[in-house]
Amino acid sequence: MTSAQTSPAAIAPSSGDRRIAALDVLRGFALCGILLANVKPIAHTGDPLGPADGSSSTLLHMLVDQRFFPIFSLLFGVGFALLMEKARARTAYPRSILLRRMAVLLAIGLVHLTVLWRGDVLTAYALVGLVVLMPSTWLPRRVVAVASGVLIVVSVTLLGGWYSLIPGLLLLGSALTRYGVTARIEGYGRGPAILGALFVAGAVPAAVVQWQAAASDPDGRVFRIAYPVAGLLTAGAYVCAVLLLLRTPLRRALTTVFTPLGRMALTNYLSATLLVLAVSRLAGGSDRWDTGTVVLITVSVLTLQWIWSVLWLRRFRQGPAEWLWRRLTWGGLHTRSSTA
């Protein structure tokens, strides 16, 4: 019995428990952007950062910073709601499963935060999961949807975005799942094209305002609002673009590149910190890394992680961190790998 629980078969899902392919692609895509944004902050050891390398740094900033973090946060809320659905079907006490899941993530996040990198987001996800997502499971989905919108608006207008966006985005992801949007994510006809066009129409002027405000008054109210607004709209445009590309012949390439990274998102998020720290110790001078160096390090780390993920997933259905998280969440209750 013990050996069966730790074998590849114990990690593998049954054929009847399908994953939502688009979610894995989006997770992998978001993970790539988050690493690109975080390479320099992770490697930074306290010395003043060197001067930015002109237009290339500005372009990277406008396309990446706070553009992928919202996608990752939204998907966490989606995963929470998917797990709630499965827990309700498998146990009389589904919220105990969610409570353990958040507690385990909090422990993982605190270790990552205190030992490796103070910019860890897992701790925030776990705390918001406990304080906001858990109580929301008793609320009607309409209330959850409205609350998500209110919290996002408050974050953007009063708090400057960033971590204050997490409660609203997690609730939004949960609401989308409860309304059935997640299950039909690839079946909305022209929806992604129309929504994507609206996001682009809003993101472009918001990004222009952000860029102008950053040059004139980076501490002013206009910049503090334009920055998260541009980030959210660009993130929405990215999601719609990925969903549209999944309908084209590029689907196979997208799934090949991003699905392995997305299925092992937790493992790769944690290991990326170790790899970037290792590079910074070996190469040094992280405060003087230009955009080209940051991109090169990002691509190198992601390539290594992709190879590792593909090889691991040939034998197992979950990454090691995912398996541990799931094992500690469900305990002795029989479970299978799923979309959550």
Secondary structure by P-SEA (a helix, b strand, c coil): cccccccccccccccccccaaaaaaaaaaaaaaaaaacccccccccccccccccaaaaaaaaaccccaaaaaaaaaaaaaaaaaaaaaaccccaaaaaaaaaaaaaaaaaaaaaccccccaaaaaaaaaaccccccccccaaaaaaaaaaaaaaaaccccccccaaaaaaaaaaaaaaaccccccccccaaaaaaaaaaaaaaaaaaaaaaaaaacccccaaaaaaaaaaaaaaaaaaaaaaaaaaaccaaaaaaaccaaaaaaaaaaaaaaaaaaaaaaaaccccccccaaaaaaaaaaaaaaaaaaaaaaaacccccaaaaaaaaaaccccccccccc
